[in-house]
Amino acid sequence: TSISVCAQKHIEPPSYCEVSGYMYVTVGSGASNLQRGVPVYLIEKTENFEKVKAKIEYIQTYSSTAANKYANNFQSKMNYESTVNPSVEIATRLGELSAIEGLIECADEVQTKTYTQCATTNISTNVDGKFSFAVSPGKYYIYANYVTAFEKGYWLIPISVDINETINADLNSTNLSISNDLITKLKETLLGVIEQNESATLSLDLSDKYESQKIKHK
């Protein structure tokens, strides 16, 4: 009697790496606000995604350039016309401001929809503002949005992980890209004109609360 023994090929179990971090922003008052319950997306850095990312960046550059040209015209008009008929001109500039804001928001929406669809997985930050992924070795992007009543922005952070490596990737004010900086500056310009012209009956929803909640850029 012969016994046949089949040697089985040894298969190494997959090696996973941990990618984790905290999401928080430092506001104008100096306080650090933990971002709880915010979706964080992990996107694999592939050739196809890099092509998609390039197209998104083109759209953002186009909208930003157009908005800046509009803003320069907006600024020059405010400098001249606000002394002629403040109430009428402020109302006109508010309408133009809405158009600029709409252009930037459109680009932001395209980015959010595209990047979230490209994600391989996602998780929401916990009560401590922390997120964590178990991933295979490779190159990735961490993507998340930051939205408040006063600020809009996003994180798109590239990371590279090796076997059994633990990566810390905090999402905070220092690596946050603000998409509506231009809008904020124009609103501040309008607010200044309104404050200088008591005859102007229009007002903006900008207050001490707004100032204290703005992100403190480092």
Salt bridges, closest charged atoms under 4 A:
GLU12 OE2 - HIS10 NE2 3.38
GLU47 OE2 - LYS51 NZ 3.96
GLU57 OE2 - LYS53 NZ 2.89
GLU81 OE1 - ARG93 NH1 3.03
GLU89 OE1 - ARG93 NH1 2.98
GLU96 OE2 - LYS77 NZ 3.50
GLU96 OE1 - ARG93 NE 2.87
GLU101 OE2 - LYS187 NZ 3.91
GLU105 OE2 - LYS152 NZ 2.60
GLU188 OE2 - LYS214 NZ 2.43
GLU211 OE1 - LYS214 NZ 3.43
